[in-house]
Amino acid sequence: MVTFAYPWLLWGLLALAGPLLLHLLNRRRPQMLVFPSIRFLTRAQLPREGRRRLRDLLLLLLRMMTFAAAILVMARPSWTAKPAASTSESRPRAVLVLDGSASMHGHGAAEKARTLALAEVDALSGWDVGVIVTDSAVASSLAPGASSAAVRATIADYAPSCLAGNPQEGLRQALAWLNASDSQGRLVVISDLQRGDWASPSAMATPGLEVAVRDAGQEGAANVGISSVRGMPLPNGGHRVLVVVRNYSAVSQERLLTVTAGNRQQRQTVTLAPLRQQRVVLLLAESGEPGGEASQGIASLERDGYPLDDDYHFWLGDLPAPRALLVMPGETDPASEEPAFFVRNALVAEDGGVPGFTVETITADLFQEVHLAATQAIFLLGATESLAPADIDELRQFVESGGVVFATPGAAPNQALRALRQAGLFEAQGQGLTGSSRDVSLGIGWVDPDCPLAGLYGNPQESDLFMFSIRRMLRLNVEPSVQTLIKTLDGLPFLAEKTVGTGRFYYFSLDFSLGWSDFPLTTSFLPTLRELCLIAVPPGYGVKRLVCGDAPSVAGEWFGQDLSAAPATGWPLPGLYRVGTWPVEVNVSNRESMTDRVNADDLRRSLSRVDAGRGEAASPAVAGGIGSGDRPWWKICAWCFALLLLSEATARLWIGNRG
Amino acid sequence: MSWTELLSPEVLARIADYNLLSRVAVEGFLSGLHRSVARGYGGEFVQYRGYVPGDDLKHVDWKLYARQGKAYTKVYQEETNMRCALVLDASASMAYRGTRAVCSKFRYGAMLAACLAYLANRQGDQVGLFVYSDRLLTGTGRGQRSPRLPQMFAELAKVEVGKRADHAAAMVMAEEYVGKRGLIVLLSDWHDMEQGLARLVRQIRFGSRDCMVCQILDADELDLPFADQRRFVDSESGDEITTMPALVRENYQRRMERFTARQREDCLRNRTDYELAVTNRNLGDLLAAYLYRREAML
């Protein structure tokens, strides 16, 4: 059966009379021309006139067909297999799709949806009724054919979840059920029509299927919600809490905001302009008992029509520290203790809100036994030459996956550089030690303005950052693939960097012991190491912020945390959870807080519209679904239109050339 | 049509170096550029003749007398001015303007006449203009003073093109104006004179007058470029014919070519210059080429 998405456009076929009339009117009316003398002209009533008329007719036919094809393309025809005649025992089917997303918690939408669903069931007596409750997927379902009592029980049990809505899967399931039968079908969608859920529903309904949309929401509902909360420790042991509150309604709102963490509590009244968000900073005093409930914060607003976004769970406790690994040549080498001491002290210190590192020290022979996935930075303190080739390979994989490695020259720097070059980690040649005979003050002479350290060394007047004694250093000759970040006053490379994969490899041309330089004692040592280590530690390290239903495995980097204990489909309820050593903040999606709604009629039309692309995309998932019997013809018409247009142009050109 | 429209500076600049010279000896009263019928003591040597008493002794060739012992007198061609009649057809067929032409045939002819009048006037000749259709529309009568150029152009501007052409009546007036010797320039498309042009030219030439025939045609008349079917209406007779130009074009062009060739032959046979002026051709180029050729033939 041929159906049209826009059948009223077929009236345009009447316009075909236009070219026909023009053809008839213009056919025999030669243009008059006053000519100086016609005595040399003869009449030309030749047999070719007949052929010309034929050519004109061909042109007319082509033009009319082109016009008709254009109208057909716009009317969007499609072929639907005619359903077989209903058997006497098959009953009409209806499926109720109940929106169970988080937004249904607001403004009595759930209760209203329940009432509407029951009313539909009453109206559909004599039908096989099925029920599907959807949130981010199909939450529960009852296939058509069940008893009326079972249907009513399912509707009575209906309760929205805290997940963000995605009705696509539920719609596909409903259409699969409806299309499994040749009998009359009816799809009823009951929802609050919140725009976040229905912004782009796939059009999958077949022609002939009745679609109804029931509105369970409330027009012009007001809502204020908490968008995000961040807690930052203060030096006095207290916390600074930044709360972002958003007004989703078109009128000003005033709400009381309460932030609670254990026995600490702060309140503030917030006045919000229409459709605006506001940042509120609250200070929580020092907790008497750190850890425990004091670490679990909750920001709450006065309850409004939609209560799910009035609470926000956040973590106020200590964050897990990033891990650094110090690799030394061997336990028997007391000279390597001194650099390890300086580096460890520099890394464990907390610096401006950035937590200190957890530092683990090992010898090179134990490198294989370390779990590098949980490590962010590795310091090879003169230990590169002690690593086995397999260790170097593992080191390269570590850097490629985003880690940061620092290396300093050891007992055999050329051998170490050769191994690094073979592994593709660092390309440079050692040209012997310099400055070993006398105590020469060299210091830093140049810092690459584009590197992360440029901010640190930005002010050349701060001489304590630049000037220190260098008694010994390795003269490096770096290749173009390696970037020199810092040079000495003599212009020798002091620190060089190579980017490998997503990580970095840094090589200092001096050891961090006082026999080589005073660098570890200067004020530039700590910030230099910390700044470079933070490349491997992204913002938000140590805590995860998810929305209900977010699968933890796909929600970003977890830095080696064990996800086996986390639910595979995410946490369904808001709250604070823990994965490994990391706290996880789970809250309701902000998308569900929006008060914008789609129009019920628009949604019905959108669901009813035959969209070939989407329909076909949906069909493989649904056995015997709508895609199998629905053939879009407008594409064929479009091709015909293009072909006819080309033919008409060719014919016109040909006839013009023939005169 | 104003003075400036008739005499384009570009055209005048193009023909500034040429003169409109008569190919026959003309009668005139003033000295000019043209050979006079009177032999005498002008600038150009013609022949010797035997000395007769009364001849001016200063024209006797004494060197020849010393060699042969017989006196001869040198005879010179006198140079004089001439009368020039410009005869322009203003019949309905001259009103045609094709798609490729810059102006109508009549206007092209008028500009041509104006340029020739200017040339003749500049070299001291007397110019008369005769415009006609089925009657003489404007002209200078025998015995009248030749009009000044602005007056002539003003008369030309008043002319309304239309009706059929009666060439003979205008020719009589022109012949009367130039007298027995002089130059008559005929400007027309000669559509209805396929047979009669030879007789007309012969009549003009009979009186030892110089004559020049210019056939003014539109490019459309030569190649019939129309694509679609047309209903052609004869501009003078009003007859109609509906035809497909593409189908008759070849035959038309052949007949048209034969027509112009015959006109040319008729003129040349009577020692008359013939020039085909197609209205999409640059007027300056046309005139310059013709005048150059004419001077070269003298």
HADDOCK unambig.tbl for C-alpha pairs under 7 A between the chains (distance, minus, plus):
assign (segid A and resid 30 and name CA) (segid B and resid 229 and name CA) 5.34 0.50 0.50
assign (segid A and resid 30 and name CA) (segid B and resid 230 and name CA) 4.87 0.50 0.50
assign (segid A and resid 30 and name CA) (segid B and resid 231 and name CA) 5.92 0.50 0.50
assign (segid A and resid 31 and name CA) (segid B and resid 229 and name CA) 6.96 0.50 0.50
assign (segid A and resid 31 and name CA) (segid B and resid 230 and name CA) 4.92 0.50 0.50
assign (segid A and resid 31 and name CA) (segid B and resid 231 and name CA) 5.86 0.50 0.50
assign (segid A and resid 32 and name CA) (segid B and resid 230 and name CA) 5.74 0.50 0.50
assign (segid A and resid 32 and name CA) (segid B and resid 231 and name CA) 4.50 0.50 0.50
assign (segid A and resid 32 and name CA) (segid B and resid 232 and name CA) 5.97 0.50 0.50
assign (segid A and resid 33 and name CA) (segid B and resid 230 and name CA) 6.75 0.50 0.50
assign (segid A and resid 33 and name CA) (segid B and resid 231 and name CA) 6.01 0.50 0.50
assign (segid A and resid 33 and name CA) (segid B and resid 232 and name CA) 4.96 0.50 0.50
assign (segid A and resid 33 and name CA) (segid B and resid 233 and name CA) 6.05 0.50 0.50
assign (segid A and resid 34 and name CA) (segid B and resid 232 and name CA) 5.86 0.50 0.50
assign (segid A and resid 34 and name CA) (segid B and resid 233 and name CA) 4.65 0.50 0.50
assign (segid A and resid 34 and name CA) (segid B and resid 234 and name CA) 6.03 0.50 0.50
assign (segid A and resid 34 and name CA) (segid B and resid 235 and name CA) 5.65 0.50 0.50
assign (segid A and resid 35 and name CA) (segid B and resid 96 and name CA) 6.80 0.50 0.50
assign (segid A and resid 35 and name CA) (segid B and resid 232 and name CA) 6.07 0.50 0.50
assign (segid A and resid 35 and name CA) (segid B and resid 233 and name CA) 5.77 0.50 0.50
assign (segid A and resid 35 and name CA) (segid B and resid 234 and name CA) 5.35 0.50 0.50
assign (segid A and resid 35 and name CA) (segid B and resid 235 and name CA) 5.61 0.50 0.50
assign (segid A and resid 36 and name CA) (segid B and resid 93 and name CA) 4.21 0.50 0.50
assign (segid A and resid 36 and name CA) (segid B and resid 96 and name CA) 6.21 0.50 0.50
assign (segid A and resid 36 and name CA) (segid B and resid 234 and name CA) 5.92 0.50 0.50
assign (segid A and resid 36 and name CA) (segid B and resid 235 and name CA) 5.13 0.50 0.50
assign (segid A and resid 37 and name CA) (segid B and resid 93 and name CA) 6.95 0.50 0.50
assign (segid A and resid 37 and name CA) (segid B and resid 191 and name CA) 6.85 0.50 0.50
assign (segid A and resid 37 and name CA) (segid B and resid 234 and name CA) 5.20 0.50 0.50
assign (segid A and resid 37 and name CA) (segid B and resid 235 and name CA) 6.55 0.50 0.50
assign (segid A and resid 38 and name CA) (segid B and resid 232 and name CA) 6.99 0.50 0.50
assign (segid A and resid 38 and name CA) (segid B and resid 234 and name CA) 5.55 0.50 0.50
assign (segid A and resid 40 and name CA) (segid B and resid 252 and name CA) 5.57 0.50 0.50
assign (segid A and resid 40 and name CA) (segid B and resid 255 and name CA) 6.34 0.50 0.50
assign (segid A and resid 40 and name CA) (segid B and resid 256 and name CA) 6.97 0.50 0.50
assign (segid A and resid 41 and name CA) (segid B and resid 252 and name CA) 5.96 0.50 0.50
assign (segid A and resid 42 and name CA) (segid B and resid 243 and name CA) 6.95 0.50 0.50
assign (segid A and resid 42 and name CA) (segid B and resid 248 and name CA) 6.55 0.50 0.50
assign (segid A and resid 43 and name CA) (segid B and resid 241 and name CA) 6.60 0.50 0.50
assign (segid A and resid 43 and name CA) (segid B and resid 242 and name CA) 6.28 0.50 0.50
assign (segid A and resid 43 and name CA) (segid B and resid 243 and name CA) 4.88 0.50 0.50
assign (segid A and resid 44 and name CA) (segid B and resid 243 and name CA) 4.84 0.50 0.50
assign (segid A and resid 44 and name CA) (segid B and resid 244 and name CA) 5.54 0.50 0.50
assign (segid A and resid 44 and name CA) (segid B and resid 247 and name CA) 6.43 0.50 0.50
assign (segid A and resid 44 and name CA) (segid B and resid 248 and name CA) 6.65 0.50 0.50
assign (segid A and resid 659 and name CA) (segid B and resid 227 and name CA) 6.07 0.50 0.50
assign (segid A and resid 659 and name CA) (segid B and resid 246 and name CA) 6.55 0.50 0.50
